[in-house]
Amino acid sequence: MIGRNLAGCRFVVESSGLVRDDRLGLPIASPLLRKLALGLCAASDGYMIGRDDAVRARSNRDLGRFLARVLDPAP
């Protein structure tokens, strides 16, 4: 069980690279401000997460094929 659900969190990245909480405009400029922004937007209902070895193997295979295709130096 993952304790916090961050699905409701929304952030804006400014042209300077500064990230702000979309709801309150808090800058994510330090560890304390990051914890505050995430704490205010995260839901406490959590969600289940599990491992599926077959899906993991397929995912790794597919990622390897994609990277080989994208990063292949041949024209």
PDB file as gemmi writes it, atoms N, CA and C in Angstrom:
CRYST1    1.000    1.000    1.000  90.00  90.00  90.00 P 1                      
ATOM      1  N   MET A   1       0.838  -1.188   0.000  1.00  0.00           N  
ATOM      2  CA  MET A   1       0.000   0.000   0.000  1.00  0.00           C  
ATOM      3  C   MET A   1       0.879   1.248   0.000  1.00  0.00           C  
ATOM      4  N   ILE A   2       0.626   2.126  -0.938  1.00  0.00           N  
ATOM      5  CA  ILE A   2       1.297   3.423  -0.986  1.00  0.00           C  
ATOM      6  C   ILE A   2       0.426   4.387  -0.186  1.00  0.00           C  
ATOM      7  N   GLY A   3       1.025   5.121   0.722  1.00  0.00           N  
ATOM      8  CA  GLY A   3       0.273   5.919   1.679  1.00  0.00           C  
ATOM      9  C   GLY A   3      -0.371   7.183   1.163  1.00  0.00           C  
ATOM     10  N   ARG A   4       0.123   7.761   0.119  1.00  0.00           N  
ATOM     11  CA  ARG A   4      -0.424   9.019  -0.379  1.00  0.00           C  
ATOM     12  C   ARG A   4      -0.698   8.919  -1.868  1.00  0.00           C  
ATOM     13  N   ASN A   5      -1.790   9.544  -2.294  1.00  0.00           N  
ATOM     14  CA  ASN A   5      -2.165   9.560  -3.696  1.00  0.00           C  
ATOM     15  C   ASN A   5      -1.913  10.968  -4.220  1.00  0.00           C  
ATOM     16  N   LEU A   6      -0.995  11.110  -5.146  1.00  0.00           N  
ATOM     17  CA  LEU A   6      -0.614  12.419  -5.678  1.00  0.00           C  
ATOM     18  C   LEU A   6      -1.365  12.786  -6.952  1.00  0.00           C  
ATOM     19  N   ALA A   7      -2.375  12.004  -7.310  1.00  0.00           N  
ATOM     20  CA  ALA A   7      -3.100  12.244  -8.557  1.00  0.00           C  
ATOM     21  C   ALA A   7      -3.746  13.628  -8.600  1.00  0.00           C  
ATOM     22  N   GLY A   8      -4.118  14.181  -7.461  1.00  0.00           N  
ATOM     23  CA  GLY A   8      -4.763  15.488  -7.439  1.00  0.00           C  
ATOM     24  C   GLY A   8      -3.800  16.659  -7.440  1.00  0.00           C  
ATOM     25  N   CYS A   9      -2.515  16.389  -7.389  1.00  0.00           N  
ATOM     26  CA  CYS A   9      -1.515  17.468  -7.367  1.00  0.00           C  
ATOM     27  C   CYS A   9      -1.283  17.999  -8.780  1.00  0.00           C  
ATOM     28  N   ARG A  10      -1.230  19.280  -8.900  1.00  0.00           N  
ATOM     29  CA  ARG A  10      -0.960  19.929 -10.182  1.00  0.00           C  
ATOM     30  C   ARG A  10       0.113  20.990  -9.971  1.00  0.00           C  
ATOM     31  N   PHE A  11       1.046  21.056 -10.915  1.00  0.00           N  
ATOM     32  CA  PHE A  11       2.156  21.992 -10.810  1.00  0.00           C  
ATOM     33  C   PHE A  11       2.342  22.729 -12.123  1.00  0.00           C  
ATOM     34  N   VAL A  12       2.911  23.909 -12.034  1.00  0.00           N  
ATOM     35  CA  VAL A  12       3.207  24.725 -13.206  1.00  0.00           C  
ATOM     36  C   VAL A  12       4.713  24.955 -13.227  1.00  0.00           C  
ATOM     37  N   VAL A  13       5.324  24.763 -14.386  1.00  0.00           N  
ATOM     38  CA  VAL A  13       6.745  25.028 -14.548  1.00  0.00           C  
ATOM     39  C   VAL A  13       6.872  26.351 -15.292  1.00  0.00           C  
ATOM     40  N   GLU A  14       7.477  27.322 -14.627  1.00  0.00           N  
ATOM     41  CA  GLU A  14       7.656  28.648 -15.239  1.00  0.00           C  
ATOM     42  C   GLU A  14       8.821  28.612 -16.226  1.00  0.00           C  
ATOM     43  N   SER A  15       8.916  29.606 -17.084  1.00  0.00           N  
ATOM     44  CA  SER A  15       9.986  29.646 -18.087  1.00  0.00           C  
ATOM     45  C   SER A  15      11.370  29.665 -17.435  1.00  0.00           C  
ATOM     46  N   SER A  16      11.457  30.141 -16.201  1.00  0.00           N  
ATOM     47  CA  SER A  16      12.734  30.162 -15.483  1.00  0.00           C  
ATOM     48  C   SER A  16      13.112  28.782 -14.952  1.00  0.00           C  
ATOM     49  N   GLY A  17      12.162  27.835 -14.994  1.00  0.00           N  
ATOM     50  CA  GLY A  17      12.390  26.503 -14.455  1.00  0.00           C  
ATOM     51  C   GLY A  17      11.820  26.311 -13.063  1.00  0.00           C  
ATOM     52  N   LEU A  18      11.352  27.384 -12.439  1.00  0.00           N  
ATOM     53  CA  LEU A  18      10.751  27.291 -11.110  1.00  0.00           C  
ATOM     54  C   LEU A  18       9.424  26.545 -11.202  1.00  0.00           C  
ATOM     55  N   VAL A  19       9.214  25.609 -10.300  1.00  0.00           N  
ATOM     56  CA  VAL A  19       7.974  24.831 -10.251  1.00  0.00           C  
ATOM     57  C   VAL A  19       7.111  25.384  -9.134  1.00  0.00           C  
ATOM     58  N   ARG A  20       5.831  25.594  -9.423  1.00  0.00           N  
ATOM     59  CA  ARG A  20       4.883  26.102  -8.428  1.00  0.00           C  
ATOM     60  C   ARG A  20       3.684  25.175  -8.328  1.00  0.00           C  
ATOM     61  N   ASP A  21       3.143  25.094  -7.118  1.00  0.00           N  
ATOM     62  CA  ASP A  21       1.873  24.408  -6.905  1.00  0.00           C  
ATOM     63  C   ASP A  21       0.810  25.201  -7.650  1.00  0.00           C  
ATOM     64  N   ASP A  22       0.014  24.539  -8.455  1.00  0.00           N  
ATOM     65  CA  ASP A  22      -0.965  25.227  -9.296  1.00  0.00           C  
ATOM     66  C   ASP A  22      -2.105  25.847  -8.497  1.00  0.00           C  
ATOM     67  N   ARG A  23      -2.436  25.262  -7.363  1.00  0.00           N  
ATOM     68  CA  ARG A  23      -3.581  25.732  -6.594  1.00  0.00           C  
ATOM     69  C   ARG A  23      -3.237  26.952  -5.742  1.00  0.00           C  
ATOM     70  N   LEU A  24      -2.127  26.888  -5.010  1.00  0.00           N  
ATOM     71  CA  LEU A  24      -1.776  27.966  -4.098  1.00  0.00           C  
ATOM     72  C   LEU A  24      -0.633  28.840  -4.596  1.00  0.00           C  
ATOM     73  N   GLY A  25       0.048  28.388  -5.641  1.00  0.00           N  
ATOM     74  CA  GLY A  25       1.165  29.155  -6.170  1.00  0.00           C  
ATOM     75  C   GLY A  25       2.437  29.033  -5.350  1.00  0.00           C  
ATOM     76  N   LEU A  26       2.498  28.042  -4.444  1.00  0.00           N  
ATOM     77  CA  LEU A  26       3.698  27.868  -3.627  1.00  0.00           C  
ATOM     78  C   LEU A  26       4.879  27.476  -4.510  1.00  0.00           C  
ATOM     79  N   PRO A  27       6.010  28.157  -4.365  1.00  0.00           N  
ATOM     80  CA  PRO A  27       7.187  27.751  -5.135  1.00  0.00           C  
ATOM     81  C   PRO A  27       7.784  26.489  -4.533  1.00  0.00           C  
ATOM     82  N   ILE A  28       8.196  25.577  -5.384  1.00  0.00           N  
ATOM     83  CA  ILE A  28       8.846  24.353  -4.924  1.00  0.00           C  
ATOM     84  C   ILE A  28      10.348  24.639  -4.992  1.00  0.00           C  
ATOM     85  N   ALA A  29      10.818  25.447  -4.036  1.00  0.00           N  
ATOM     86  CA  ALA A  29      12.179  25.964  -4.081  1.00  0.00           C  
ATOM     87  C   ALA A  29      13.068  25.425  -2.966  1.00  0.00           C  
ATOM     88  N   SER A  30      12.545  24.565  -2.130  1.00  0.00           N  
ATOM     89  CA  SER A  30      13.331  23.980  -1.048  1.00  0.00           C  
ATOM     90  C   SER A  30      12.653  22.686  -0.608  1.00  0.00           C  
ATOM     91  N   PRO A  31      13.359  21.836   0.105  1.00  0.00           N  
ATOM     92  CA  PRO A  31      12.726  20.600   0.592  1.00  0.00           C  
ATOM     93  C   PRO A  31      11.503  20.878   1.466  1.00  0.00           C  
ATOM     94  N   LEU A  32      11.551  21.902   2.291  1.00  0.00           N  
ATOM     95  CA  LEU A  32      10.410  22.228   3.146  1.00  0.00           C  
ATOM     96  C   LEU A  32       9.197  22.650   2.323  1.00  0.00           C  
ATOM     97  N   LEU A  33       9.397  23.517   1.337  1.00  0.00           N  
ATOM     98  CA  LEU A  33       8.283  23.965   0.500  1.00  0.00           C  
ATOM     99  C   LEU A  33       7.733  22.813  -0.347  1.00  0.00           C  
ATOM    100  N   ARG A  34       8.605  21.911  -0.794  1.00  0.00           N  
ATOM    101  CA  ARG A  34       8.147  20.741  -1.561  1.00  0.00           C  
ATOM    102  C   ARG A  34       7.255  19.862  -0.681  1.00  0.00           C  
ATOM    103  N   LYS A  35       7.681  19.601   0.558  1.00  0.00           N  
ATOM    104  CA  LYS A  35       6.872  18.796   1.468  1.00  0.00           C  
ATOM    105  C   LYS A  35       5.548  19.473   1.761  1.00  0.00           C  
ATOM    106  N   LEU A  36       5.563  20.782   1.944  1.00  0.00           N  
ATOM    107  CA  LEU A  36       4.336  21.525   2.220  1.00  0.00           C  
ATOM    108  C   LEU A  36       3.375  21.441   1.040  1.00  0.00           C  
ATOM    109  N   ALA A  37       3.872  21.706  -0.169  1.00  0.00           N  
ATOM    110  CA  ALA A  37       3.008  21.673  -1.357  1.00  0.00           C  
ATOM    111  C   ALA A  37       2.432  20.278  -1.567  1.00  0.00           C  
ATOM    112  N   LEU A  38       3.264  19.248  -1.454  1.00  0.00           N  
ATOM    113  CA  LEU A  38       2.777  17.882  -1.645  1.00  0.00           C  
ATOM    114  C   LEU A  38       1.820  17.469  -0.530  1.00  0.00           C  
ATOM    115  N   GLY A  39       2.102  17.902   0.681  1.00  0.00           N  
ATOM    116  CA  GLY A  39       1.220  17.583   1.800  1.00  0.00           C  
ATOM    117  C   GLY A  39      -0.157  18.198   1.655  1.00  0.00           C  
ATOM    118  N   LEU A  40      -0.230  19.384   1.051  1.00  0.00           N  
ATOM    119  CA  LEU A  40      -1.516  20.066   0.893  1.00  0.00           C  
ATOM    120  C   LEU A  40      -2.345  19.502  -0.260  1.00  0.00           C  
ATOM    121  N   CYS A  41      -1.694  18.913  -1.245  1.00  0.00           N  
ATOM    122  CA  CYS A  41      -2.468  18.431  -2.397  1.00  0.00           C  
ATOM    123  C   CYS A  41      -2.687  16.918  -2.384  1.00  0.00           C  
ATOM    124  N   ALA A  42      -1.913  16.187  -1.622  1.00  0.00           N  
ATOM    125  CA  ALA A  42      -2.013  14.724  -1.635  1.00  0.00           C  
ATOM    126  C   ALA A  42      -3.241  14.245  -0.878  1.00  0.00           C  
ATOM    127  N   ALA A  43      -3.872  13.233  -1.432  1.00  0.00           N  
ATOM    128  CA  ALA A  43      -5.005  12.586  -0.753  1.00  0.00           C  
ATOM    129  C   ALA A  43      -4.453  11.483   0.142  1.00  0.00           C  
ATOM    130  N   SER A  44      -5.104  11.237   1.239  1.00  0.00           N  
ATOM    131  CA  SER A  44      -4.602  10.246   2.198  1.00  0.00           C  
ATOM    132  C   SER A  44      -5.173   8.855   1.952  1.00  0.00           C  
ATOM    133  N   ASP A  45      -5.954   8.676   0.880  1.00  0.00           N  
ATOM    134  CA  ASP A  45      -6.573   7.378   0.649  1.00  0.00           C  
ATOM    135  C   ASP A  45      -5.592   6.326   0.146  1.00  0.00           C  
ATOM    136  N   GLY A  46      -4.491   6.712  -0.453  1.00  0.00           N  
ATOM    137  CA  GLY A  46      -3.499   5.773  -0.913  1.00  0.00           C  
ATOM    138  C   GLY A  46      -4.012   4.858  -2.011  1.00  0.00           C  
ATOM    139  N   TYR A  47      -3.191   3.919  -2.429  1.00  0.00           N  
ATOM    140  CA  TYR A  47      -3.579   2.965  -3.462  1.00  0.00           C  
ATOM    141  C   TYR A  47      -2.672   1.742  -3.381  1.00  0.00           C  
ATOM    142  N   MET A  48      -3.140   0.673  -3.949  1.00  0.00           N  
ATOM    143  CA  MET A  48      -2.390  -0.575  -3.945  1.00  0.00           C  
ATOM    144  C   MET A  48      -1.392  -0.587  -5.098  1.00  0.00           C  
ATOM    145  N   ILE A  49      -0.255  -1.162  -4.851  1.00  0.00           N  
ATOM    146  CA  ILE A  49       0.743  -1.341  -5.905  1.00  0.00           C  
ATOM    147  C   ILE A  49       1.316  -2.740  -5.734  1.00  0.00           C  
ATOM    148  N   GLY A  50       1.519  -3.421  -6.818  1.00  0.00           N  
ATOM    149  CA  GLY A  50       2.029  -4.789  -6.742  1.00  0.00           C  
ATOM    150  C   GLY A  50       2.996  -5.087  -7.861  1.00  0.00           C  
ATOM    151  N   ARG A  51       3.543  -6.270  -7.832  1.00  0.00           N  
ATOM    152  CA  ARG A  51       4.542  -6.688  -8.807  1.00  0.00           C  
ATOM    153  C   ARG A  51       3.948  -7.766  -9.702  1.00  0.00           C  
ATOM    154  N   ASP A  52       4.213  -7.645 -11.004  1.00  0.00           N  
ATOM    155  CA  ASP A  52       3.784  -8.652 -11.961  1.00  0.00           C  
ATOM    156  C   ASP A  52       4.993  -8.950 -12.843  1.00  0.00           C  
ATOM    157  N   ASP A  53       5.640 -10.076 -12.588  1.00  0.00           N  
ATOM    158  CA  ASP A  53       6.885 -10.397 -13.284  1.00  0.00           C  
ATOM    159  C   ASP A  53       6.709 -10.524 -14.790  1.00  0.00           C  
ATOM    160  N   ALA A  54       5.589 -11.049 -15.249  1.00  0.00           N  
ATOM    161  CA  ALA A  54       5.358 -11.193 -16.693  1.00  0.00           C  
ATOM    162  C   ALA A  54       5.232  -9.817 -17.351  1.00  0.00           C  
ATOM    163  N   VAL A  55       4.509  -8.915 -16.727  1.00  0.00           N  
ATOM    164  CA  VAL A  55       4.358  -7.563 -17.270  1.00  0.00           C  
ATOM    165  C   VAL A  55       5.694  -6.839 -17.244  1.00  0.00           C  
ATOM    166  N   ARG A  56       6.447  -7.020 -16.176  1.00  0.00           N  
ATOM    167  CA  ARG A  56       7.769  -6.387 -16.076  1.00  0.00           C  
ATOM    168  C   ARG A  56       8.680  -6.862 -17.206  1.00  0.00           C  
ATOM    169  N   ALA A  57       8.689  -8.157 -17.488  1.00  0.00           N  
ATOM    170  CA  ALA A  57       9.523  -8.702 -18.563  1.00  0.00           C  
ATOM    171  C   ALA A  57       9.115  -8.128 -19.920  1.00  0.00           C  
ATOM    172  N   ARG A  58       7.808  -8.073 -20.182  1.00  0.00           N  
ATOM    173  CA  ARG A  58       7.333  -7.493 -21.449  1.00  0.00           C  
ATOM    174  C   ARG A  58       7.704  -6.018 -21.539  1.00  0.00           C  
ATOM    175  N   SER A  59       7.540  -5.299 -20.443  1.00  0.00           N  
ATOM    176  CA  SER A  59       7.855  -3.876 -20.424  1.00  0.00           C  
ATOM    177  C   SER A  59       9.342  -3.643 -20.702  1.00  0.00           C  
ATOM    178  N   ASN A  60      10.202  -4.415 -20.053  1.00  0.00           N  
ATOM    179  CA  ASN A  60      11.642  -4.287 -20.291  1.00  0.00           C  
ATOM    180  C   ASN A  60      11.997  -4.614 -21.734  1.00  0.00           C  
ATOM    181  N   ARG A  61      11.367  -5.658 -22.299  1.00  0.00           N  
ATOM    182  CA  ARG A  61      11.617  -6.032 -23.692  1.00  0.00           C  
ATOM    183  C   ARG A  61      11.186  -4.908 -24.628  1.00  0.00           C  
ATOM    184  N   ASP A  62       9.981  -4.376 -24.399  1.00  0.00           N  
ATOM    185  CA  ASP A  62       9.466  -3.309 -25.256  1.00  0.00           C  
ATOM    186  C   ASP A  62      10.319  -2.051 -25.155  1.00  0.00           C  
ATOM    187  N   LEU A  63      10.754  -1.716 -23.949  1.00  0.00           N  
ATOM    188  CA  LEU A  63      11.610  -0.538 -23.774  1.00  0.00           C  
ATOM    189  C   LEU A  63      12.938  -0.745 -24.503  1.00  0.00           C  
ATOM    190  N   GLY A  64      13.516  -1.933 -24.378  1.00  0.00           N  
ATOM    191  CA  GLY A  64      14.765  -2.229 -25.082  1.00  0.00           C  
ATOM    192  C   GLY A  64      14.622  -2.086 -26.588  1.00  0.00           C  
ATOM    193  N   ARG A  65      13.535  -2.592 -27.141  1.00  0.00           N  
ATOM    194  CA  ARG A  65      13.288  -2.461 -28.588  1.00  0.00           C  
ATOM    195  C   ARG A  65      13.128  -0.999 -28.992  1.00  0.00           C  
ATOM    196  N   PHE A  66      12.378  -0.241 -28.189  1.00  0.00           N  
ATOM    197  CA  PHE A  66      12.174   1.178 -28.476  1.00  0.00           C  
ATOM    198  C   PHE A  66      13.502   1.928 -28.456  1.00  0.00           C  
ATOM    199  N   LEU A  67      14.290   1.724 -27.397  1.00  0.00           N  
ATOM    200  CA  LEU A  67      15.568   2.434 -27.299  1.00  0.00           C  
ATOM    201  C   LEU A  67      16.518   2.039 -28.421  1.00  0.00           C  
ATOM    202  N   ALA A  68      16.539   0.765 -28.780  1.00  0.00           N  
ATOM    203  CA  ALA A  68      17.394   0.328 -29.885  1.00  0.00           C  
ATOM    204  C   ALA A  68      16.994   1.023 -31.179  1.00  0.00           C  
ATOM    205  N   ARG A  69      15.691   1.161 -31.402  1.00  0.00           N  
ATOM    206  CA  ARG A  69      15.200   1.812 -32.627  1.00  0.00           C  
ATOM    207  C   ARG A  69      15.532   3.307 -32.612  1.00  0.00           C  
ATOM    208  N   VAL A  70      15.308   3.958 -31.487  1.00  0.00           N  
ATOM    209  CA  VAL A  70      15.513   5.414 -31.399  1.00  0.00           C  
ATOM    210  C   VAL A  70      16.995   5.777 -31.381  1.00  0.00           C  
ATOM    211  N   LEU A  71      17.788   4.988 -30.689  1.00  0.00           N  
ATOM    212  CA  LEU A  71      19.194   5.324 -30.508  1.00  0.00           C  
ATOM    213  C   LEU A  71      20.119   4.668 -31.529  1.00  0.00           C  
ATOM    214  N   ASP A  72      19.573   3.893 -32.464  1.00  0.00           N  
ATOM    215  CA  ASP A  72      20.382   3.214 -33.477  1.00  0.00           C  
ATOM    216  C   ASP A  72      21.084   4.251 -34.346  1.00  0.00           C  
ATOM    217  N   PRO A  73      22.420   4.207 -34.385  1.00  0.00           N  
ATOM    218  CA  PRO A  73      23.141   5.218 -35.189  1.00  0.00           C  
ATOM    219  C   PRO A  73      23.026   5.008 -36.692  1.00  0.00           C  
ATOM    220  N   ALA A  74      22.565   3.844 -37.132  1.00  0.00           N  
ATOM    221  CA  ALA A  74      22.436   3.584 -38.572  1.00  0.00           C  
ATOM    222  C   ALA A  74      21.293   4.424 -39.150  1.00  0.00           C  
ATOM    223  N   PRO A  75      21.491   4.960 -40.383  1.00  0.00           N  
ATOM    224  CA  PRO A  75      20.412   5.792 -40.986  1.00  0.00           C  
ATOM    225  C   PRO A  75      19.194   5.002 -41.361  1.00  0.00           C  
TER     226      PRO A  75                                                      
END                                                                             
